[in-house]
Amino acid sequence: MALAAWGNARLDPQKRSMILVDAHSGEEVEPVVVDAATGRRLDDSDAFVFTAGPAASDAMRGRYPARTPHTPDSP
């Protein structure tokens, strides 16, 4: 859904080959991606950023500032 919405956002409305609609009302809907824990939208680039993961290469680590991810298993 997110990829379809991303693609559709870049097209003239008349050039979209499919759209997401509410199954009952037929009203067009706009999907969003949210953090499952907080419900916050992830499209805020000031609030959410990528960081290198544990298996990242040196090149990947060089692309992202050092940040320590806090996972449910970390203290």
Contacts in CASP RR format, 6 or more apart in sequence:
PFRMAT RR
TARGET T0000
AUTHOR 0000-0000-0000
METHOD contacts of the structure
MODEL  1
MALAAWGNARLDPQKRSMILVDAHSGEEVEPVVVDAATGRRLDDSDAFVF
TAGPAASDAMRGRYPARTPHTPDSP
1 20 0 8 1.000
1 31 0 8 1.000
2 31 0 8 1.000
2 33 0 8 1.000
4 18 0 8 1.000
4 20 0 8 1.000
5 20 0 8 1.000
5 30 0 8 1.000
5 31 0 8 1.000
8 16 0 8 1.000
8 18 0 8 1.000
8 19 0 8 1.000
19 28 0 8 1.000
20 28 0 8 1.000
20 29 0 8 1.000
20 30 0 8 1.000
20 31 0 8 1.000
21 27 0 8 1.000
21 28 0 8 1.000
21 29 0 8 1.000
22 29 0 8 1.000
32 41 0 8 1.000
32 42 0 8 1.000
32 43 0 8 1.000
33 41 0 8 1.000
33 42 0 8 1.000
33 43 0 8 1.000
34 40 0 8 1.000
34 41 0 8 1.000
34 42 0 8 1.000
35 42 0 8 1.000
35 48 0 8 1.000
40 47 0 8 1.000
42 48 0 8 1.000
49 64 0 8 1.000
49 65 0 8 1.000
49 67 0 8 1.000
50 64 0 8 1.000
51 64 0 8 1.000
51 65 0 8 1.000
51 66 0 8 1.000
51 67 0 8 1.000
51 69 0 8 1.000
52 60 0 8 1.000
52 61 0 8 1.000
52 62 0 8 1.000
52 63 0 8 1.000
52 64 0 8 1.000
52 66 0 8 1.000
53 60 0 8 1.000
53 69 0 8 1.000
56 64 0 8 1.000
END
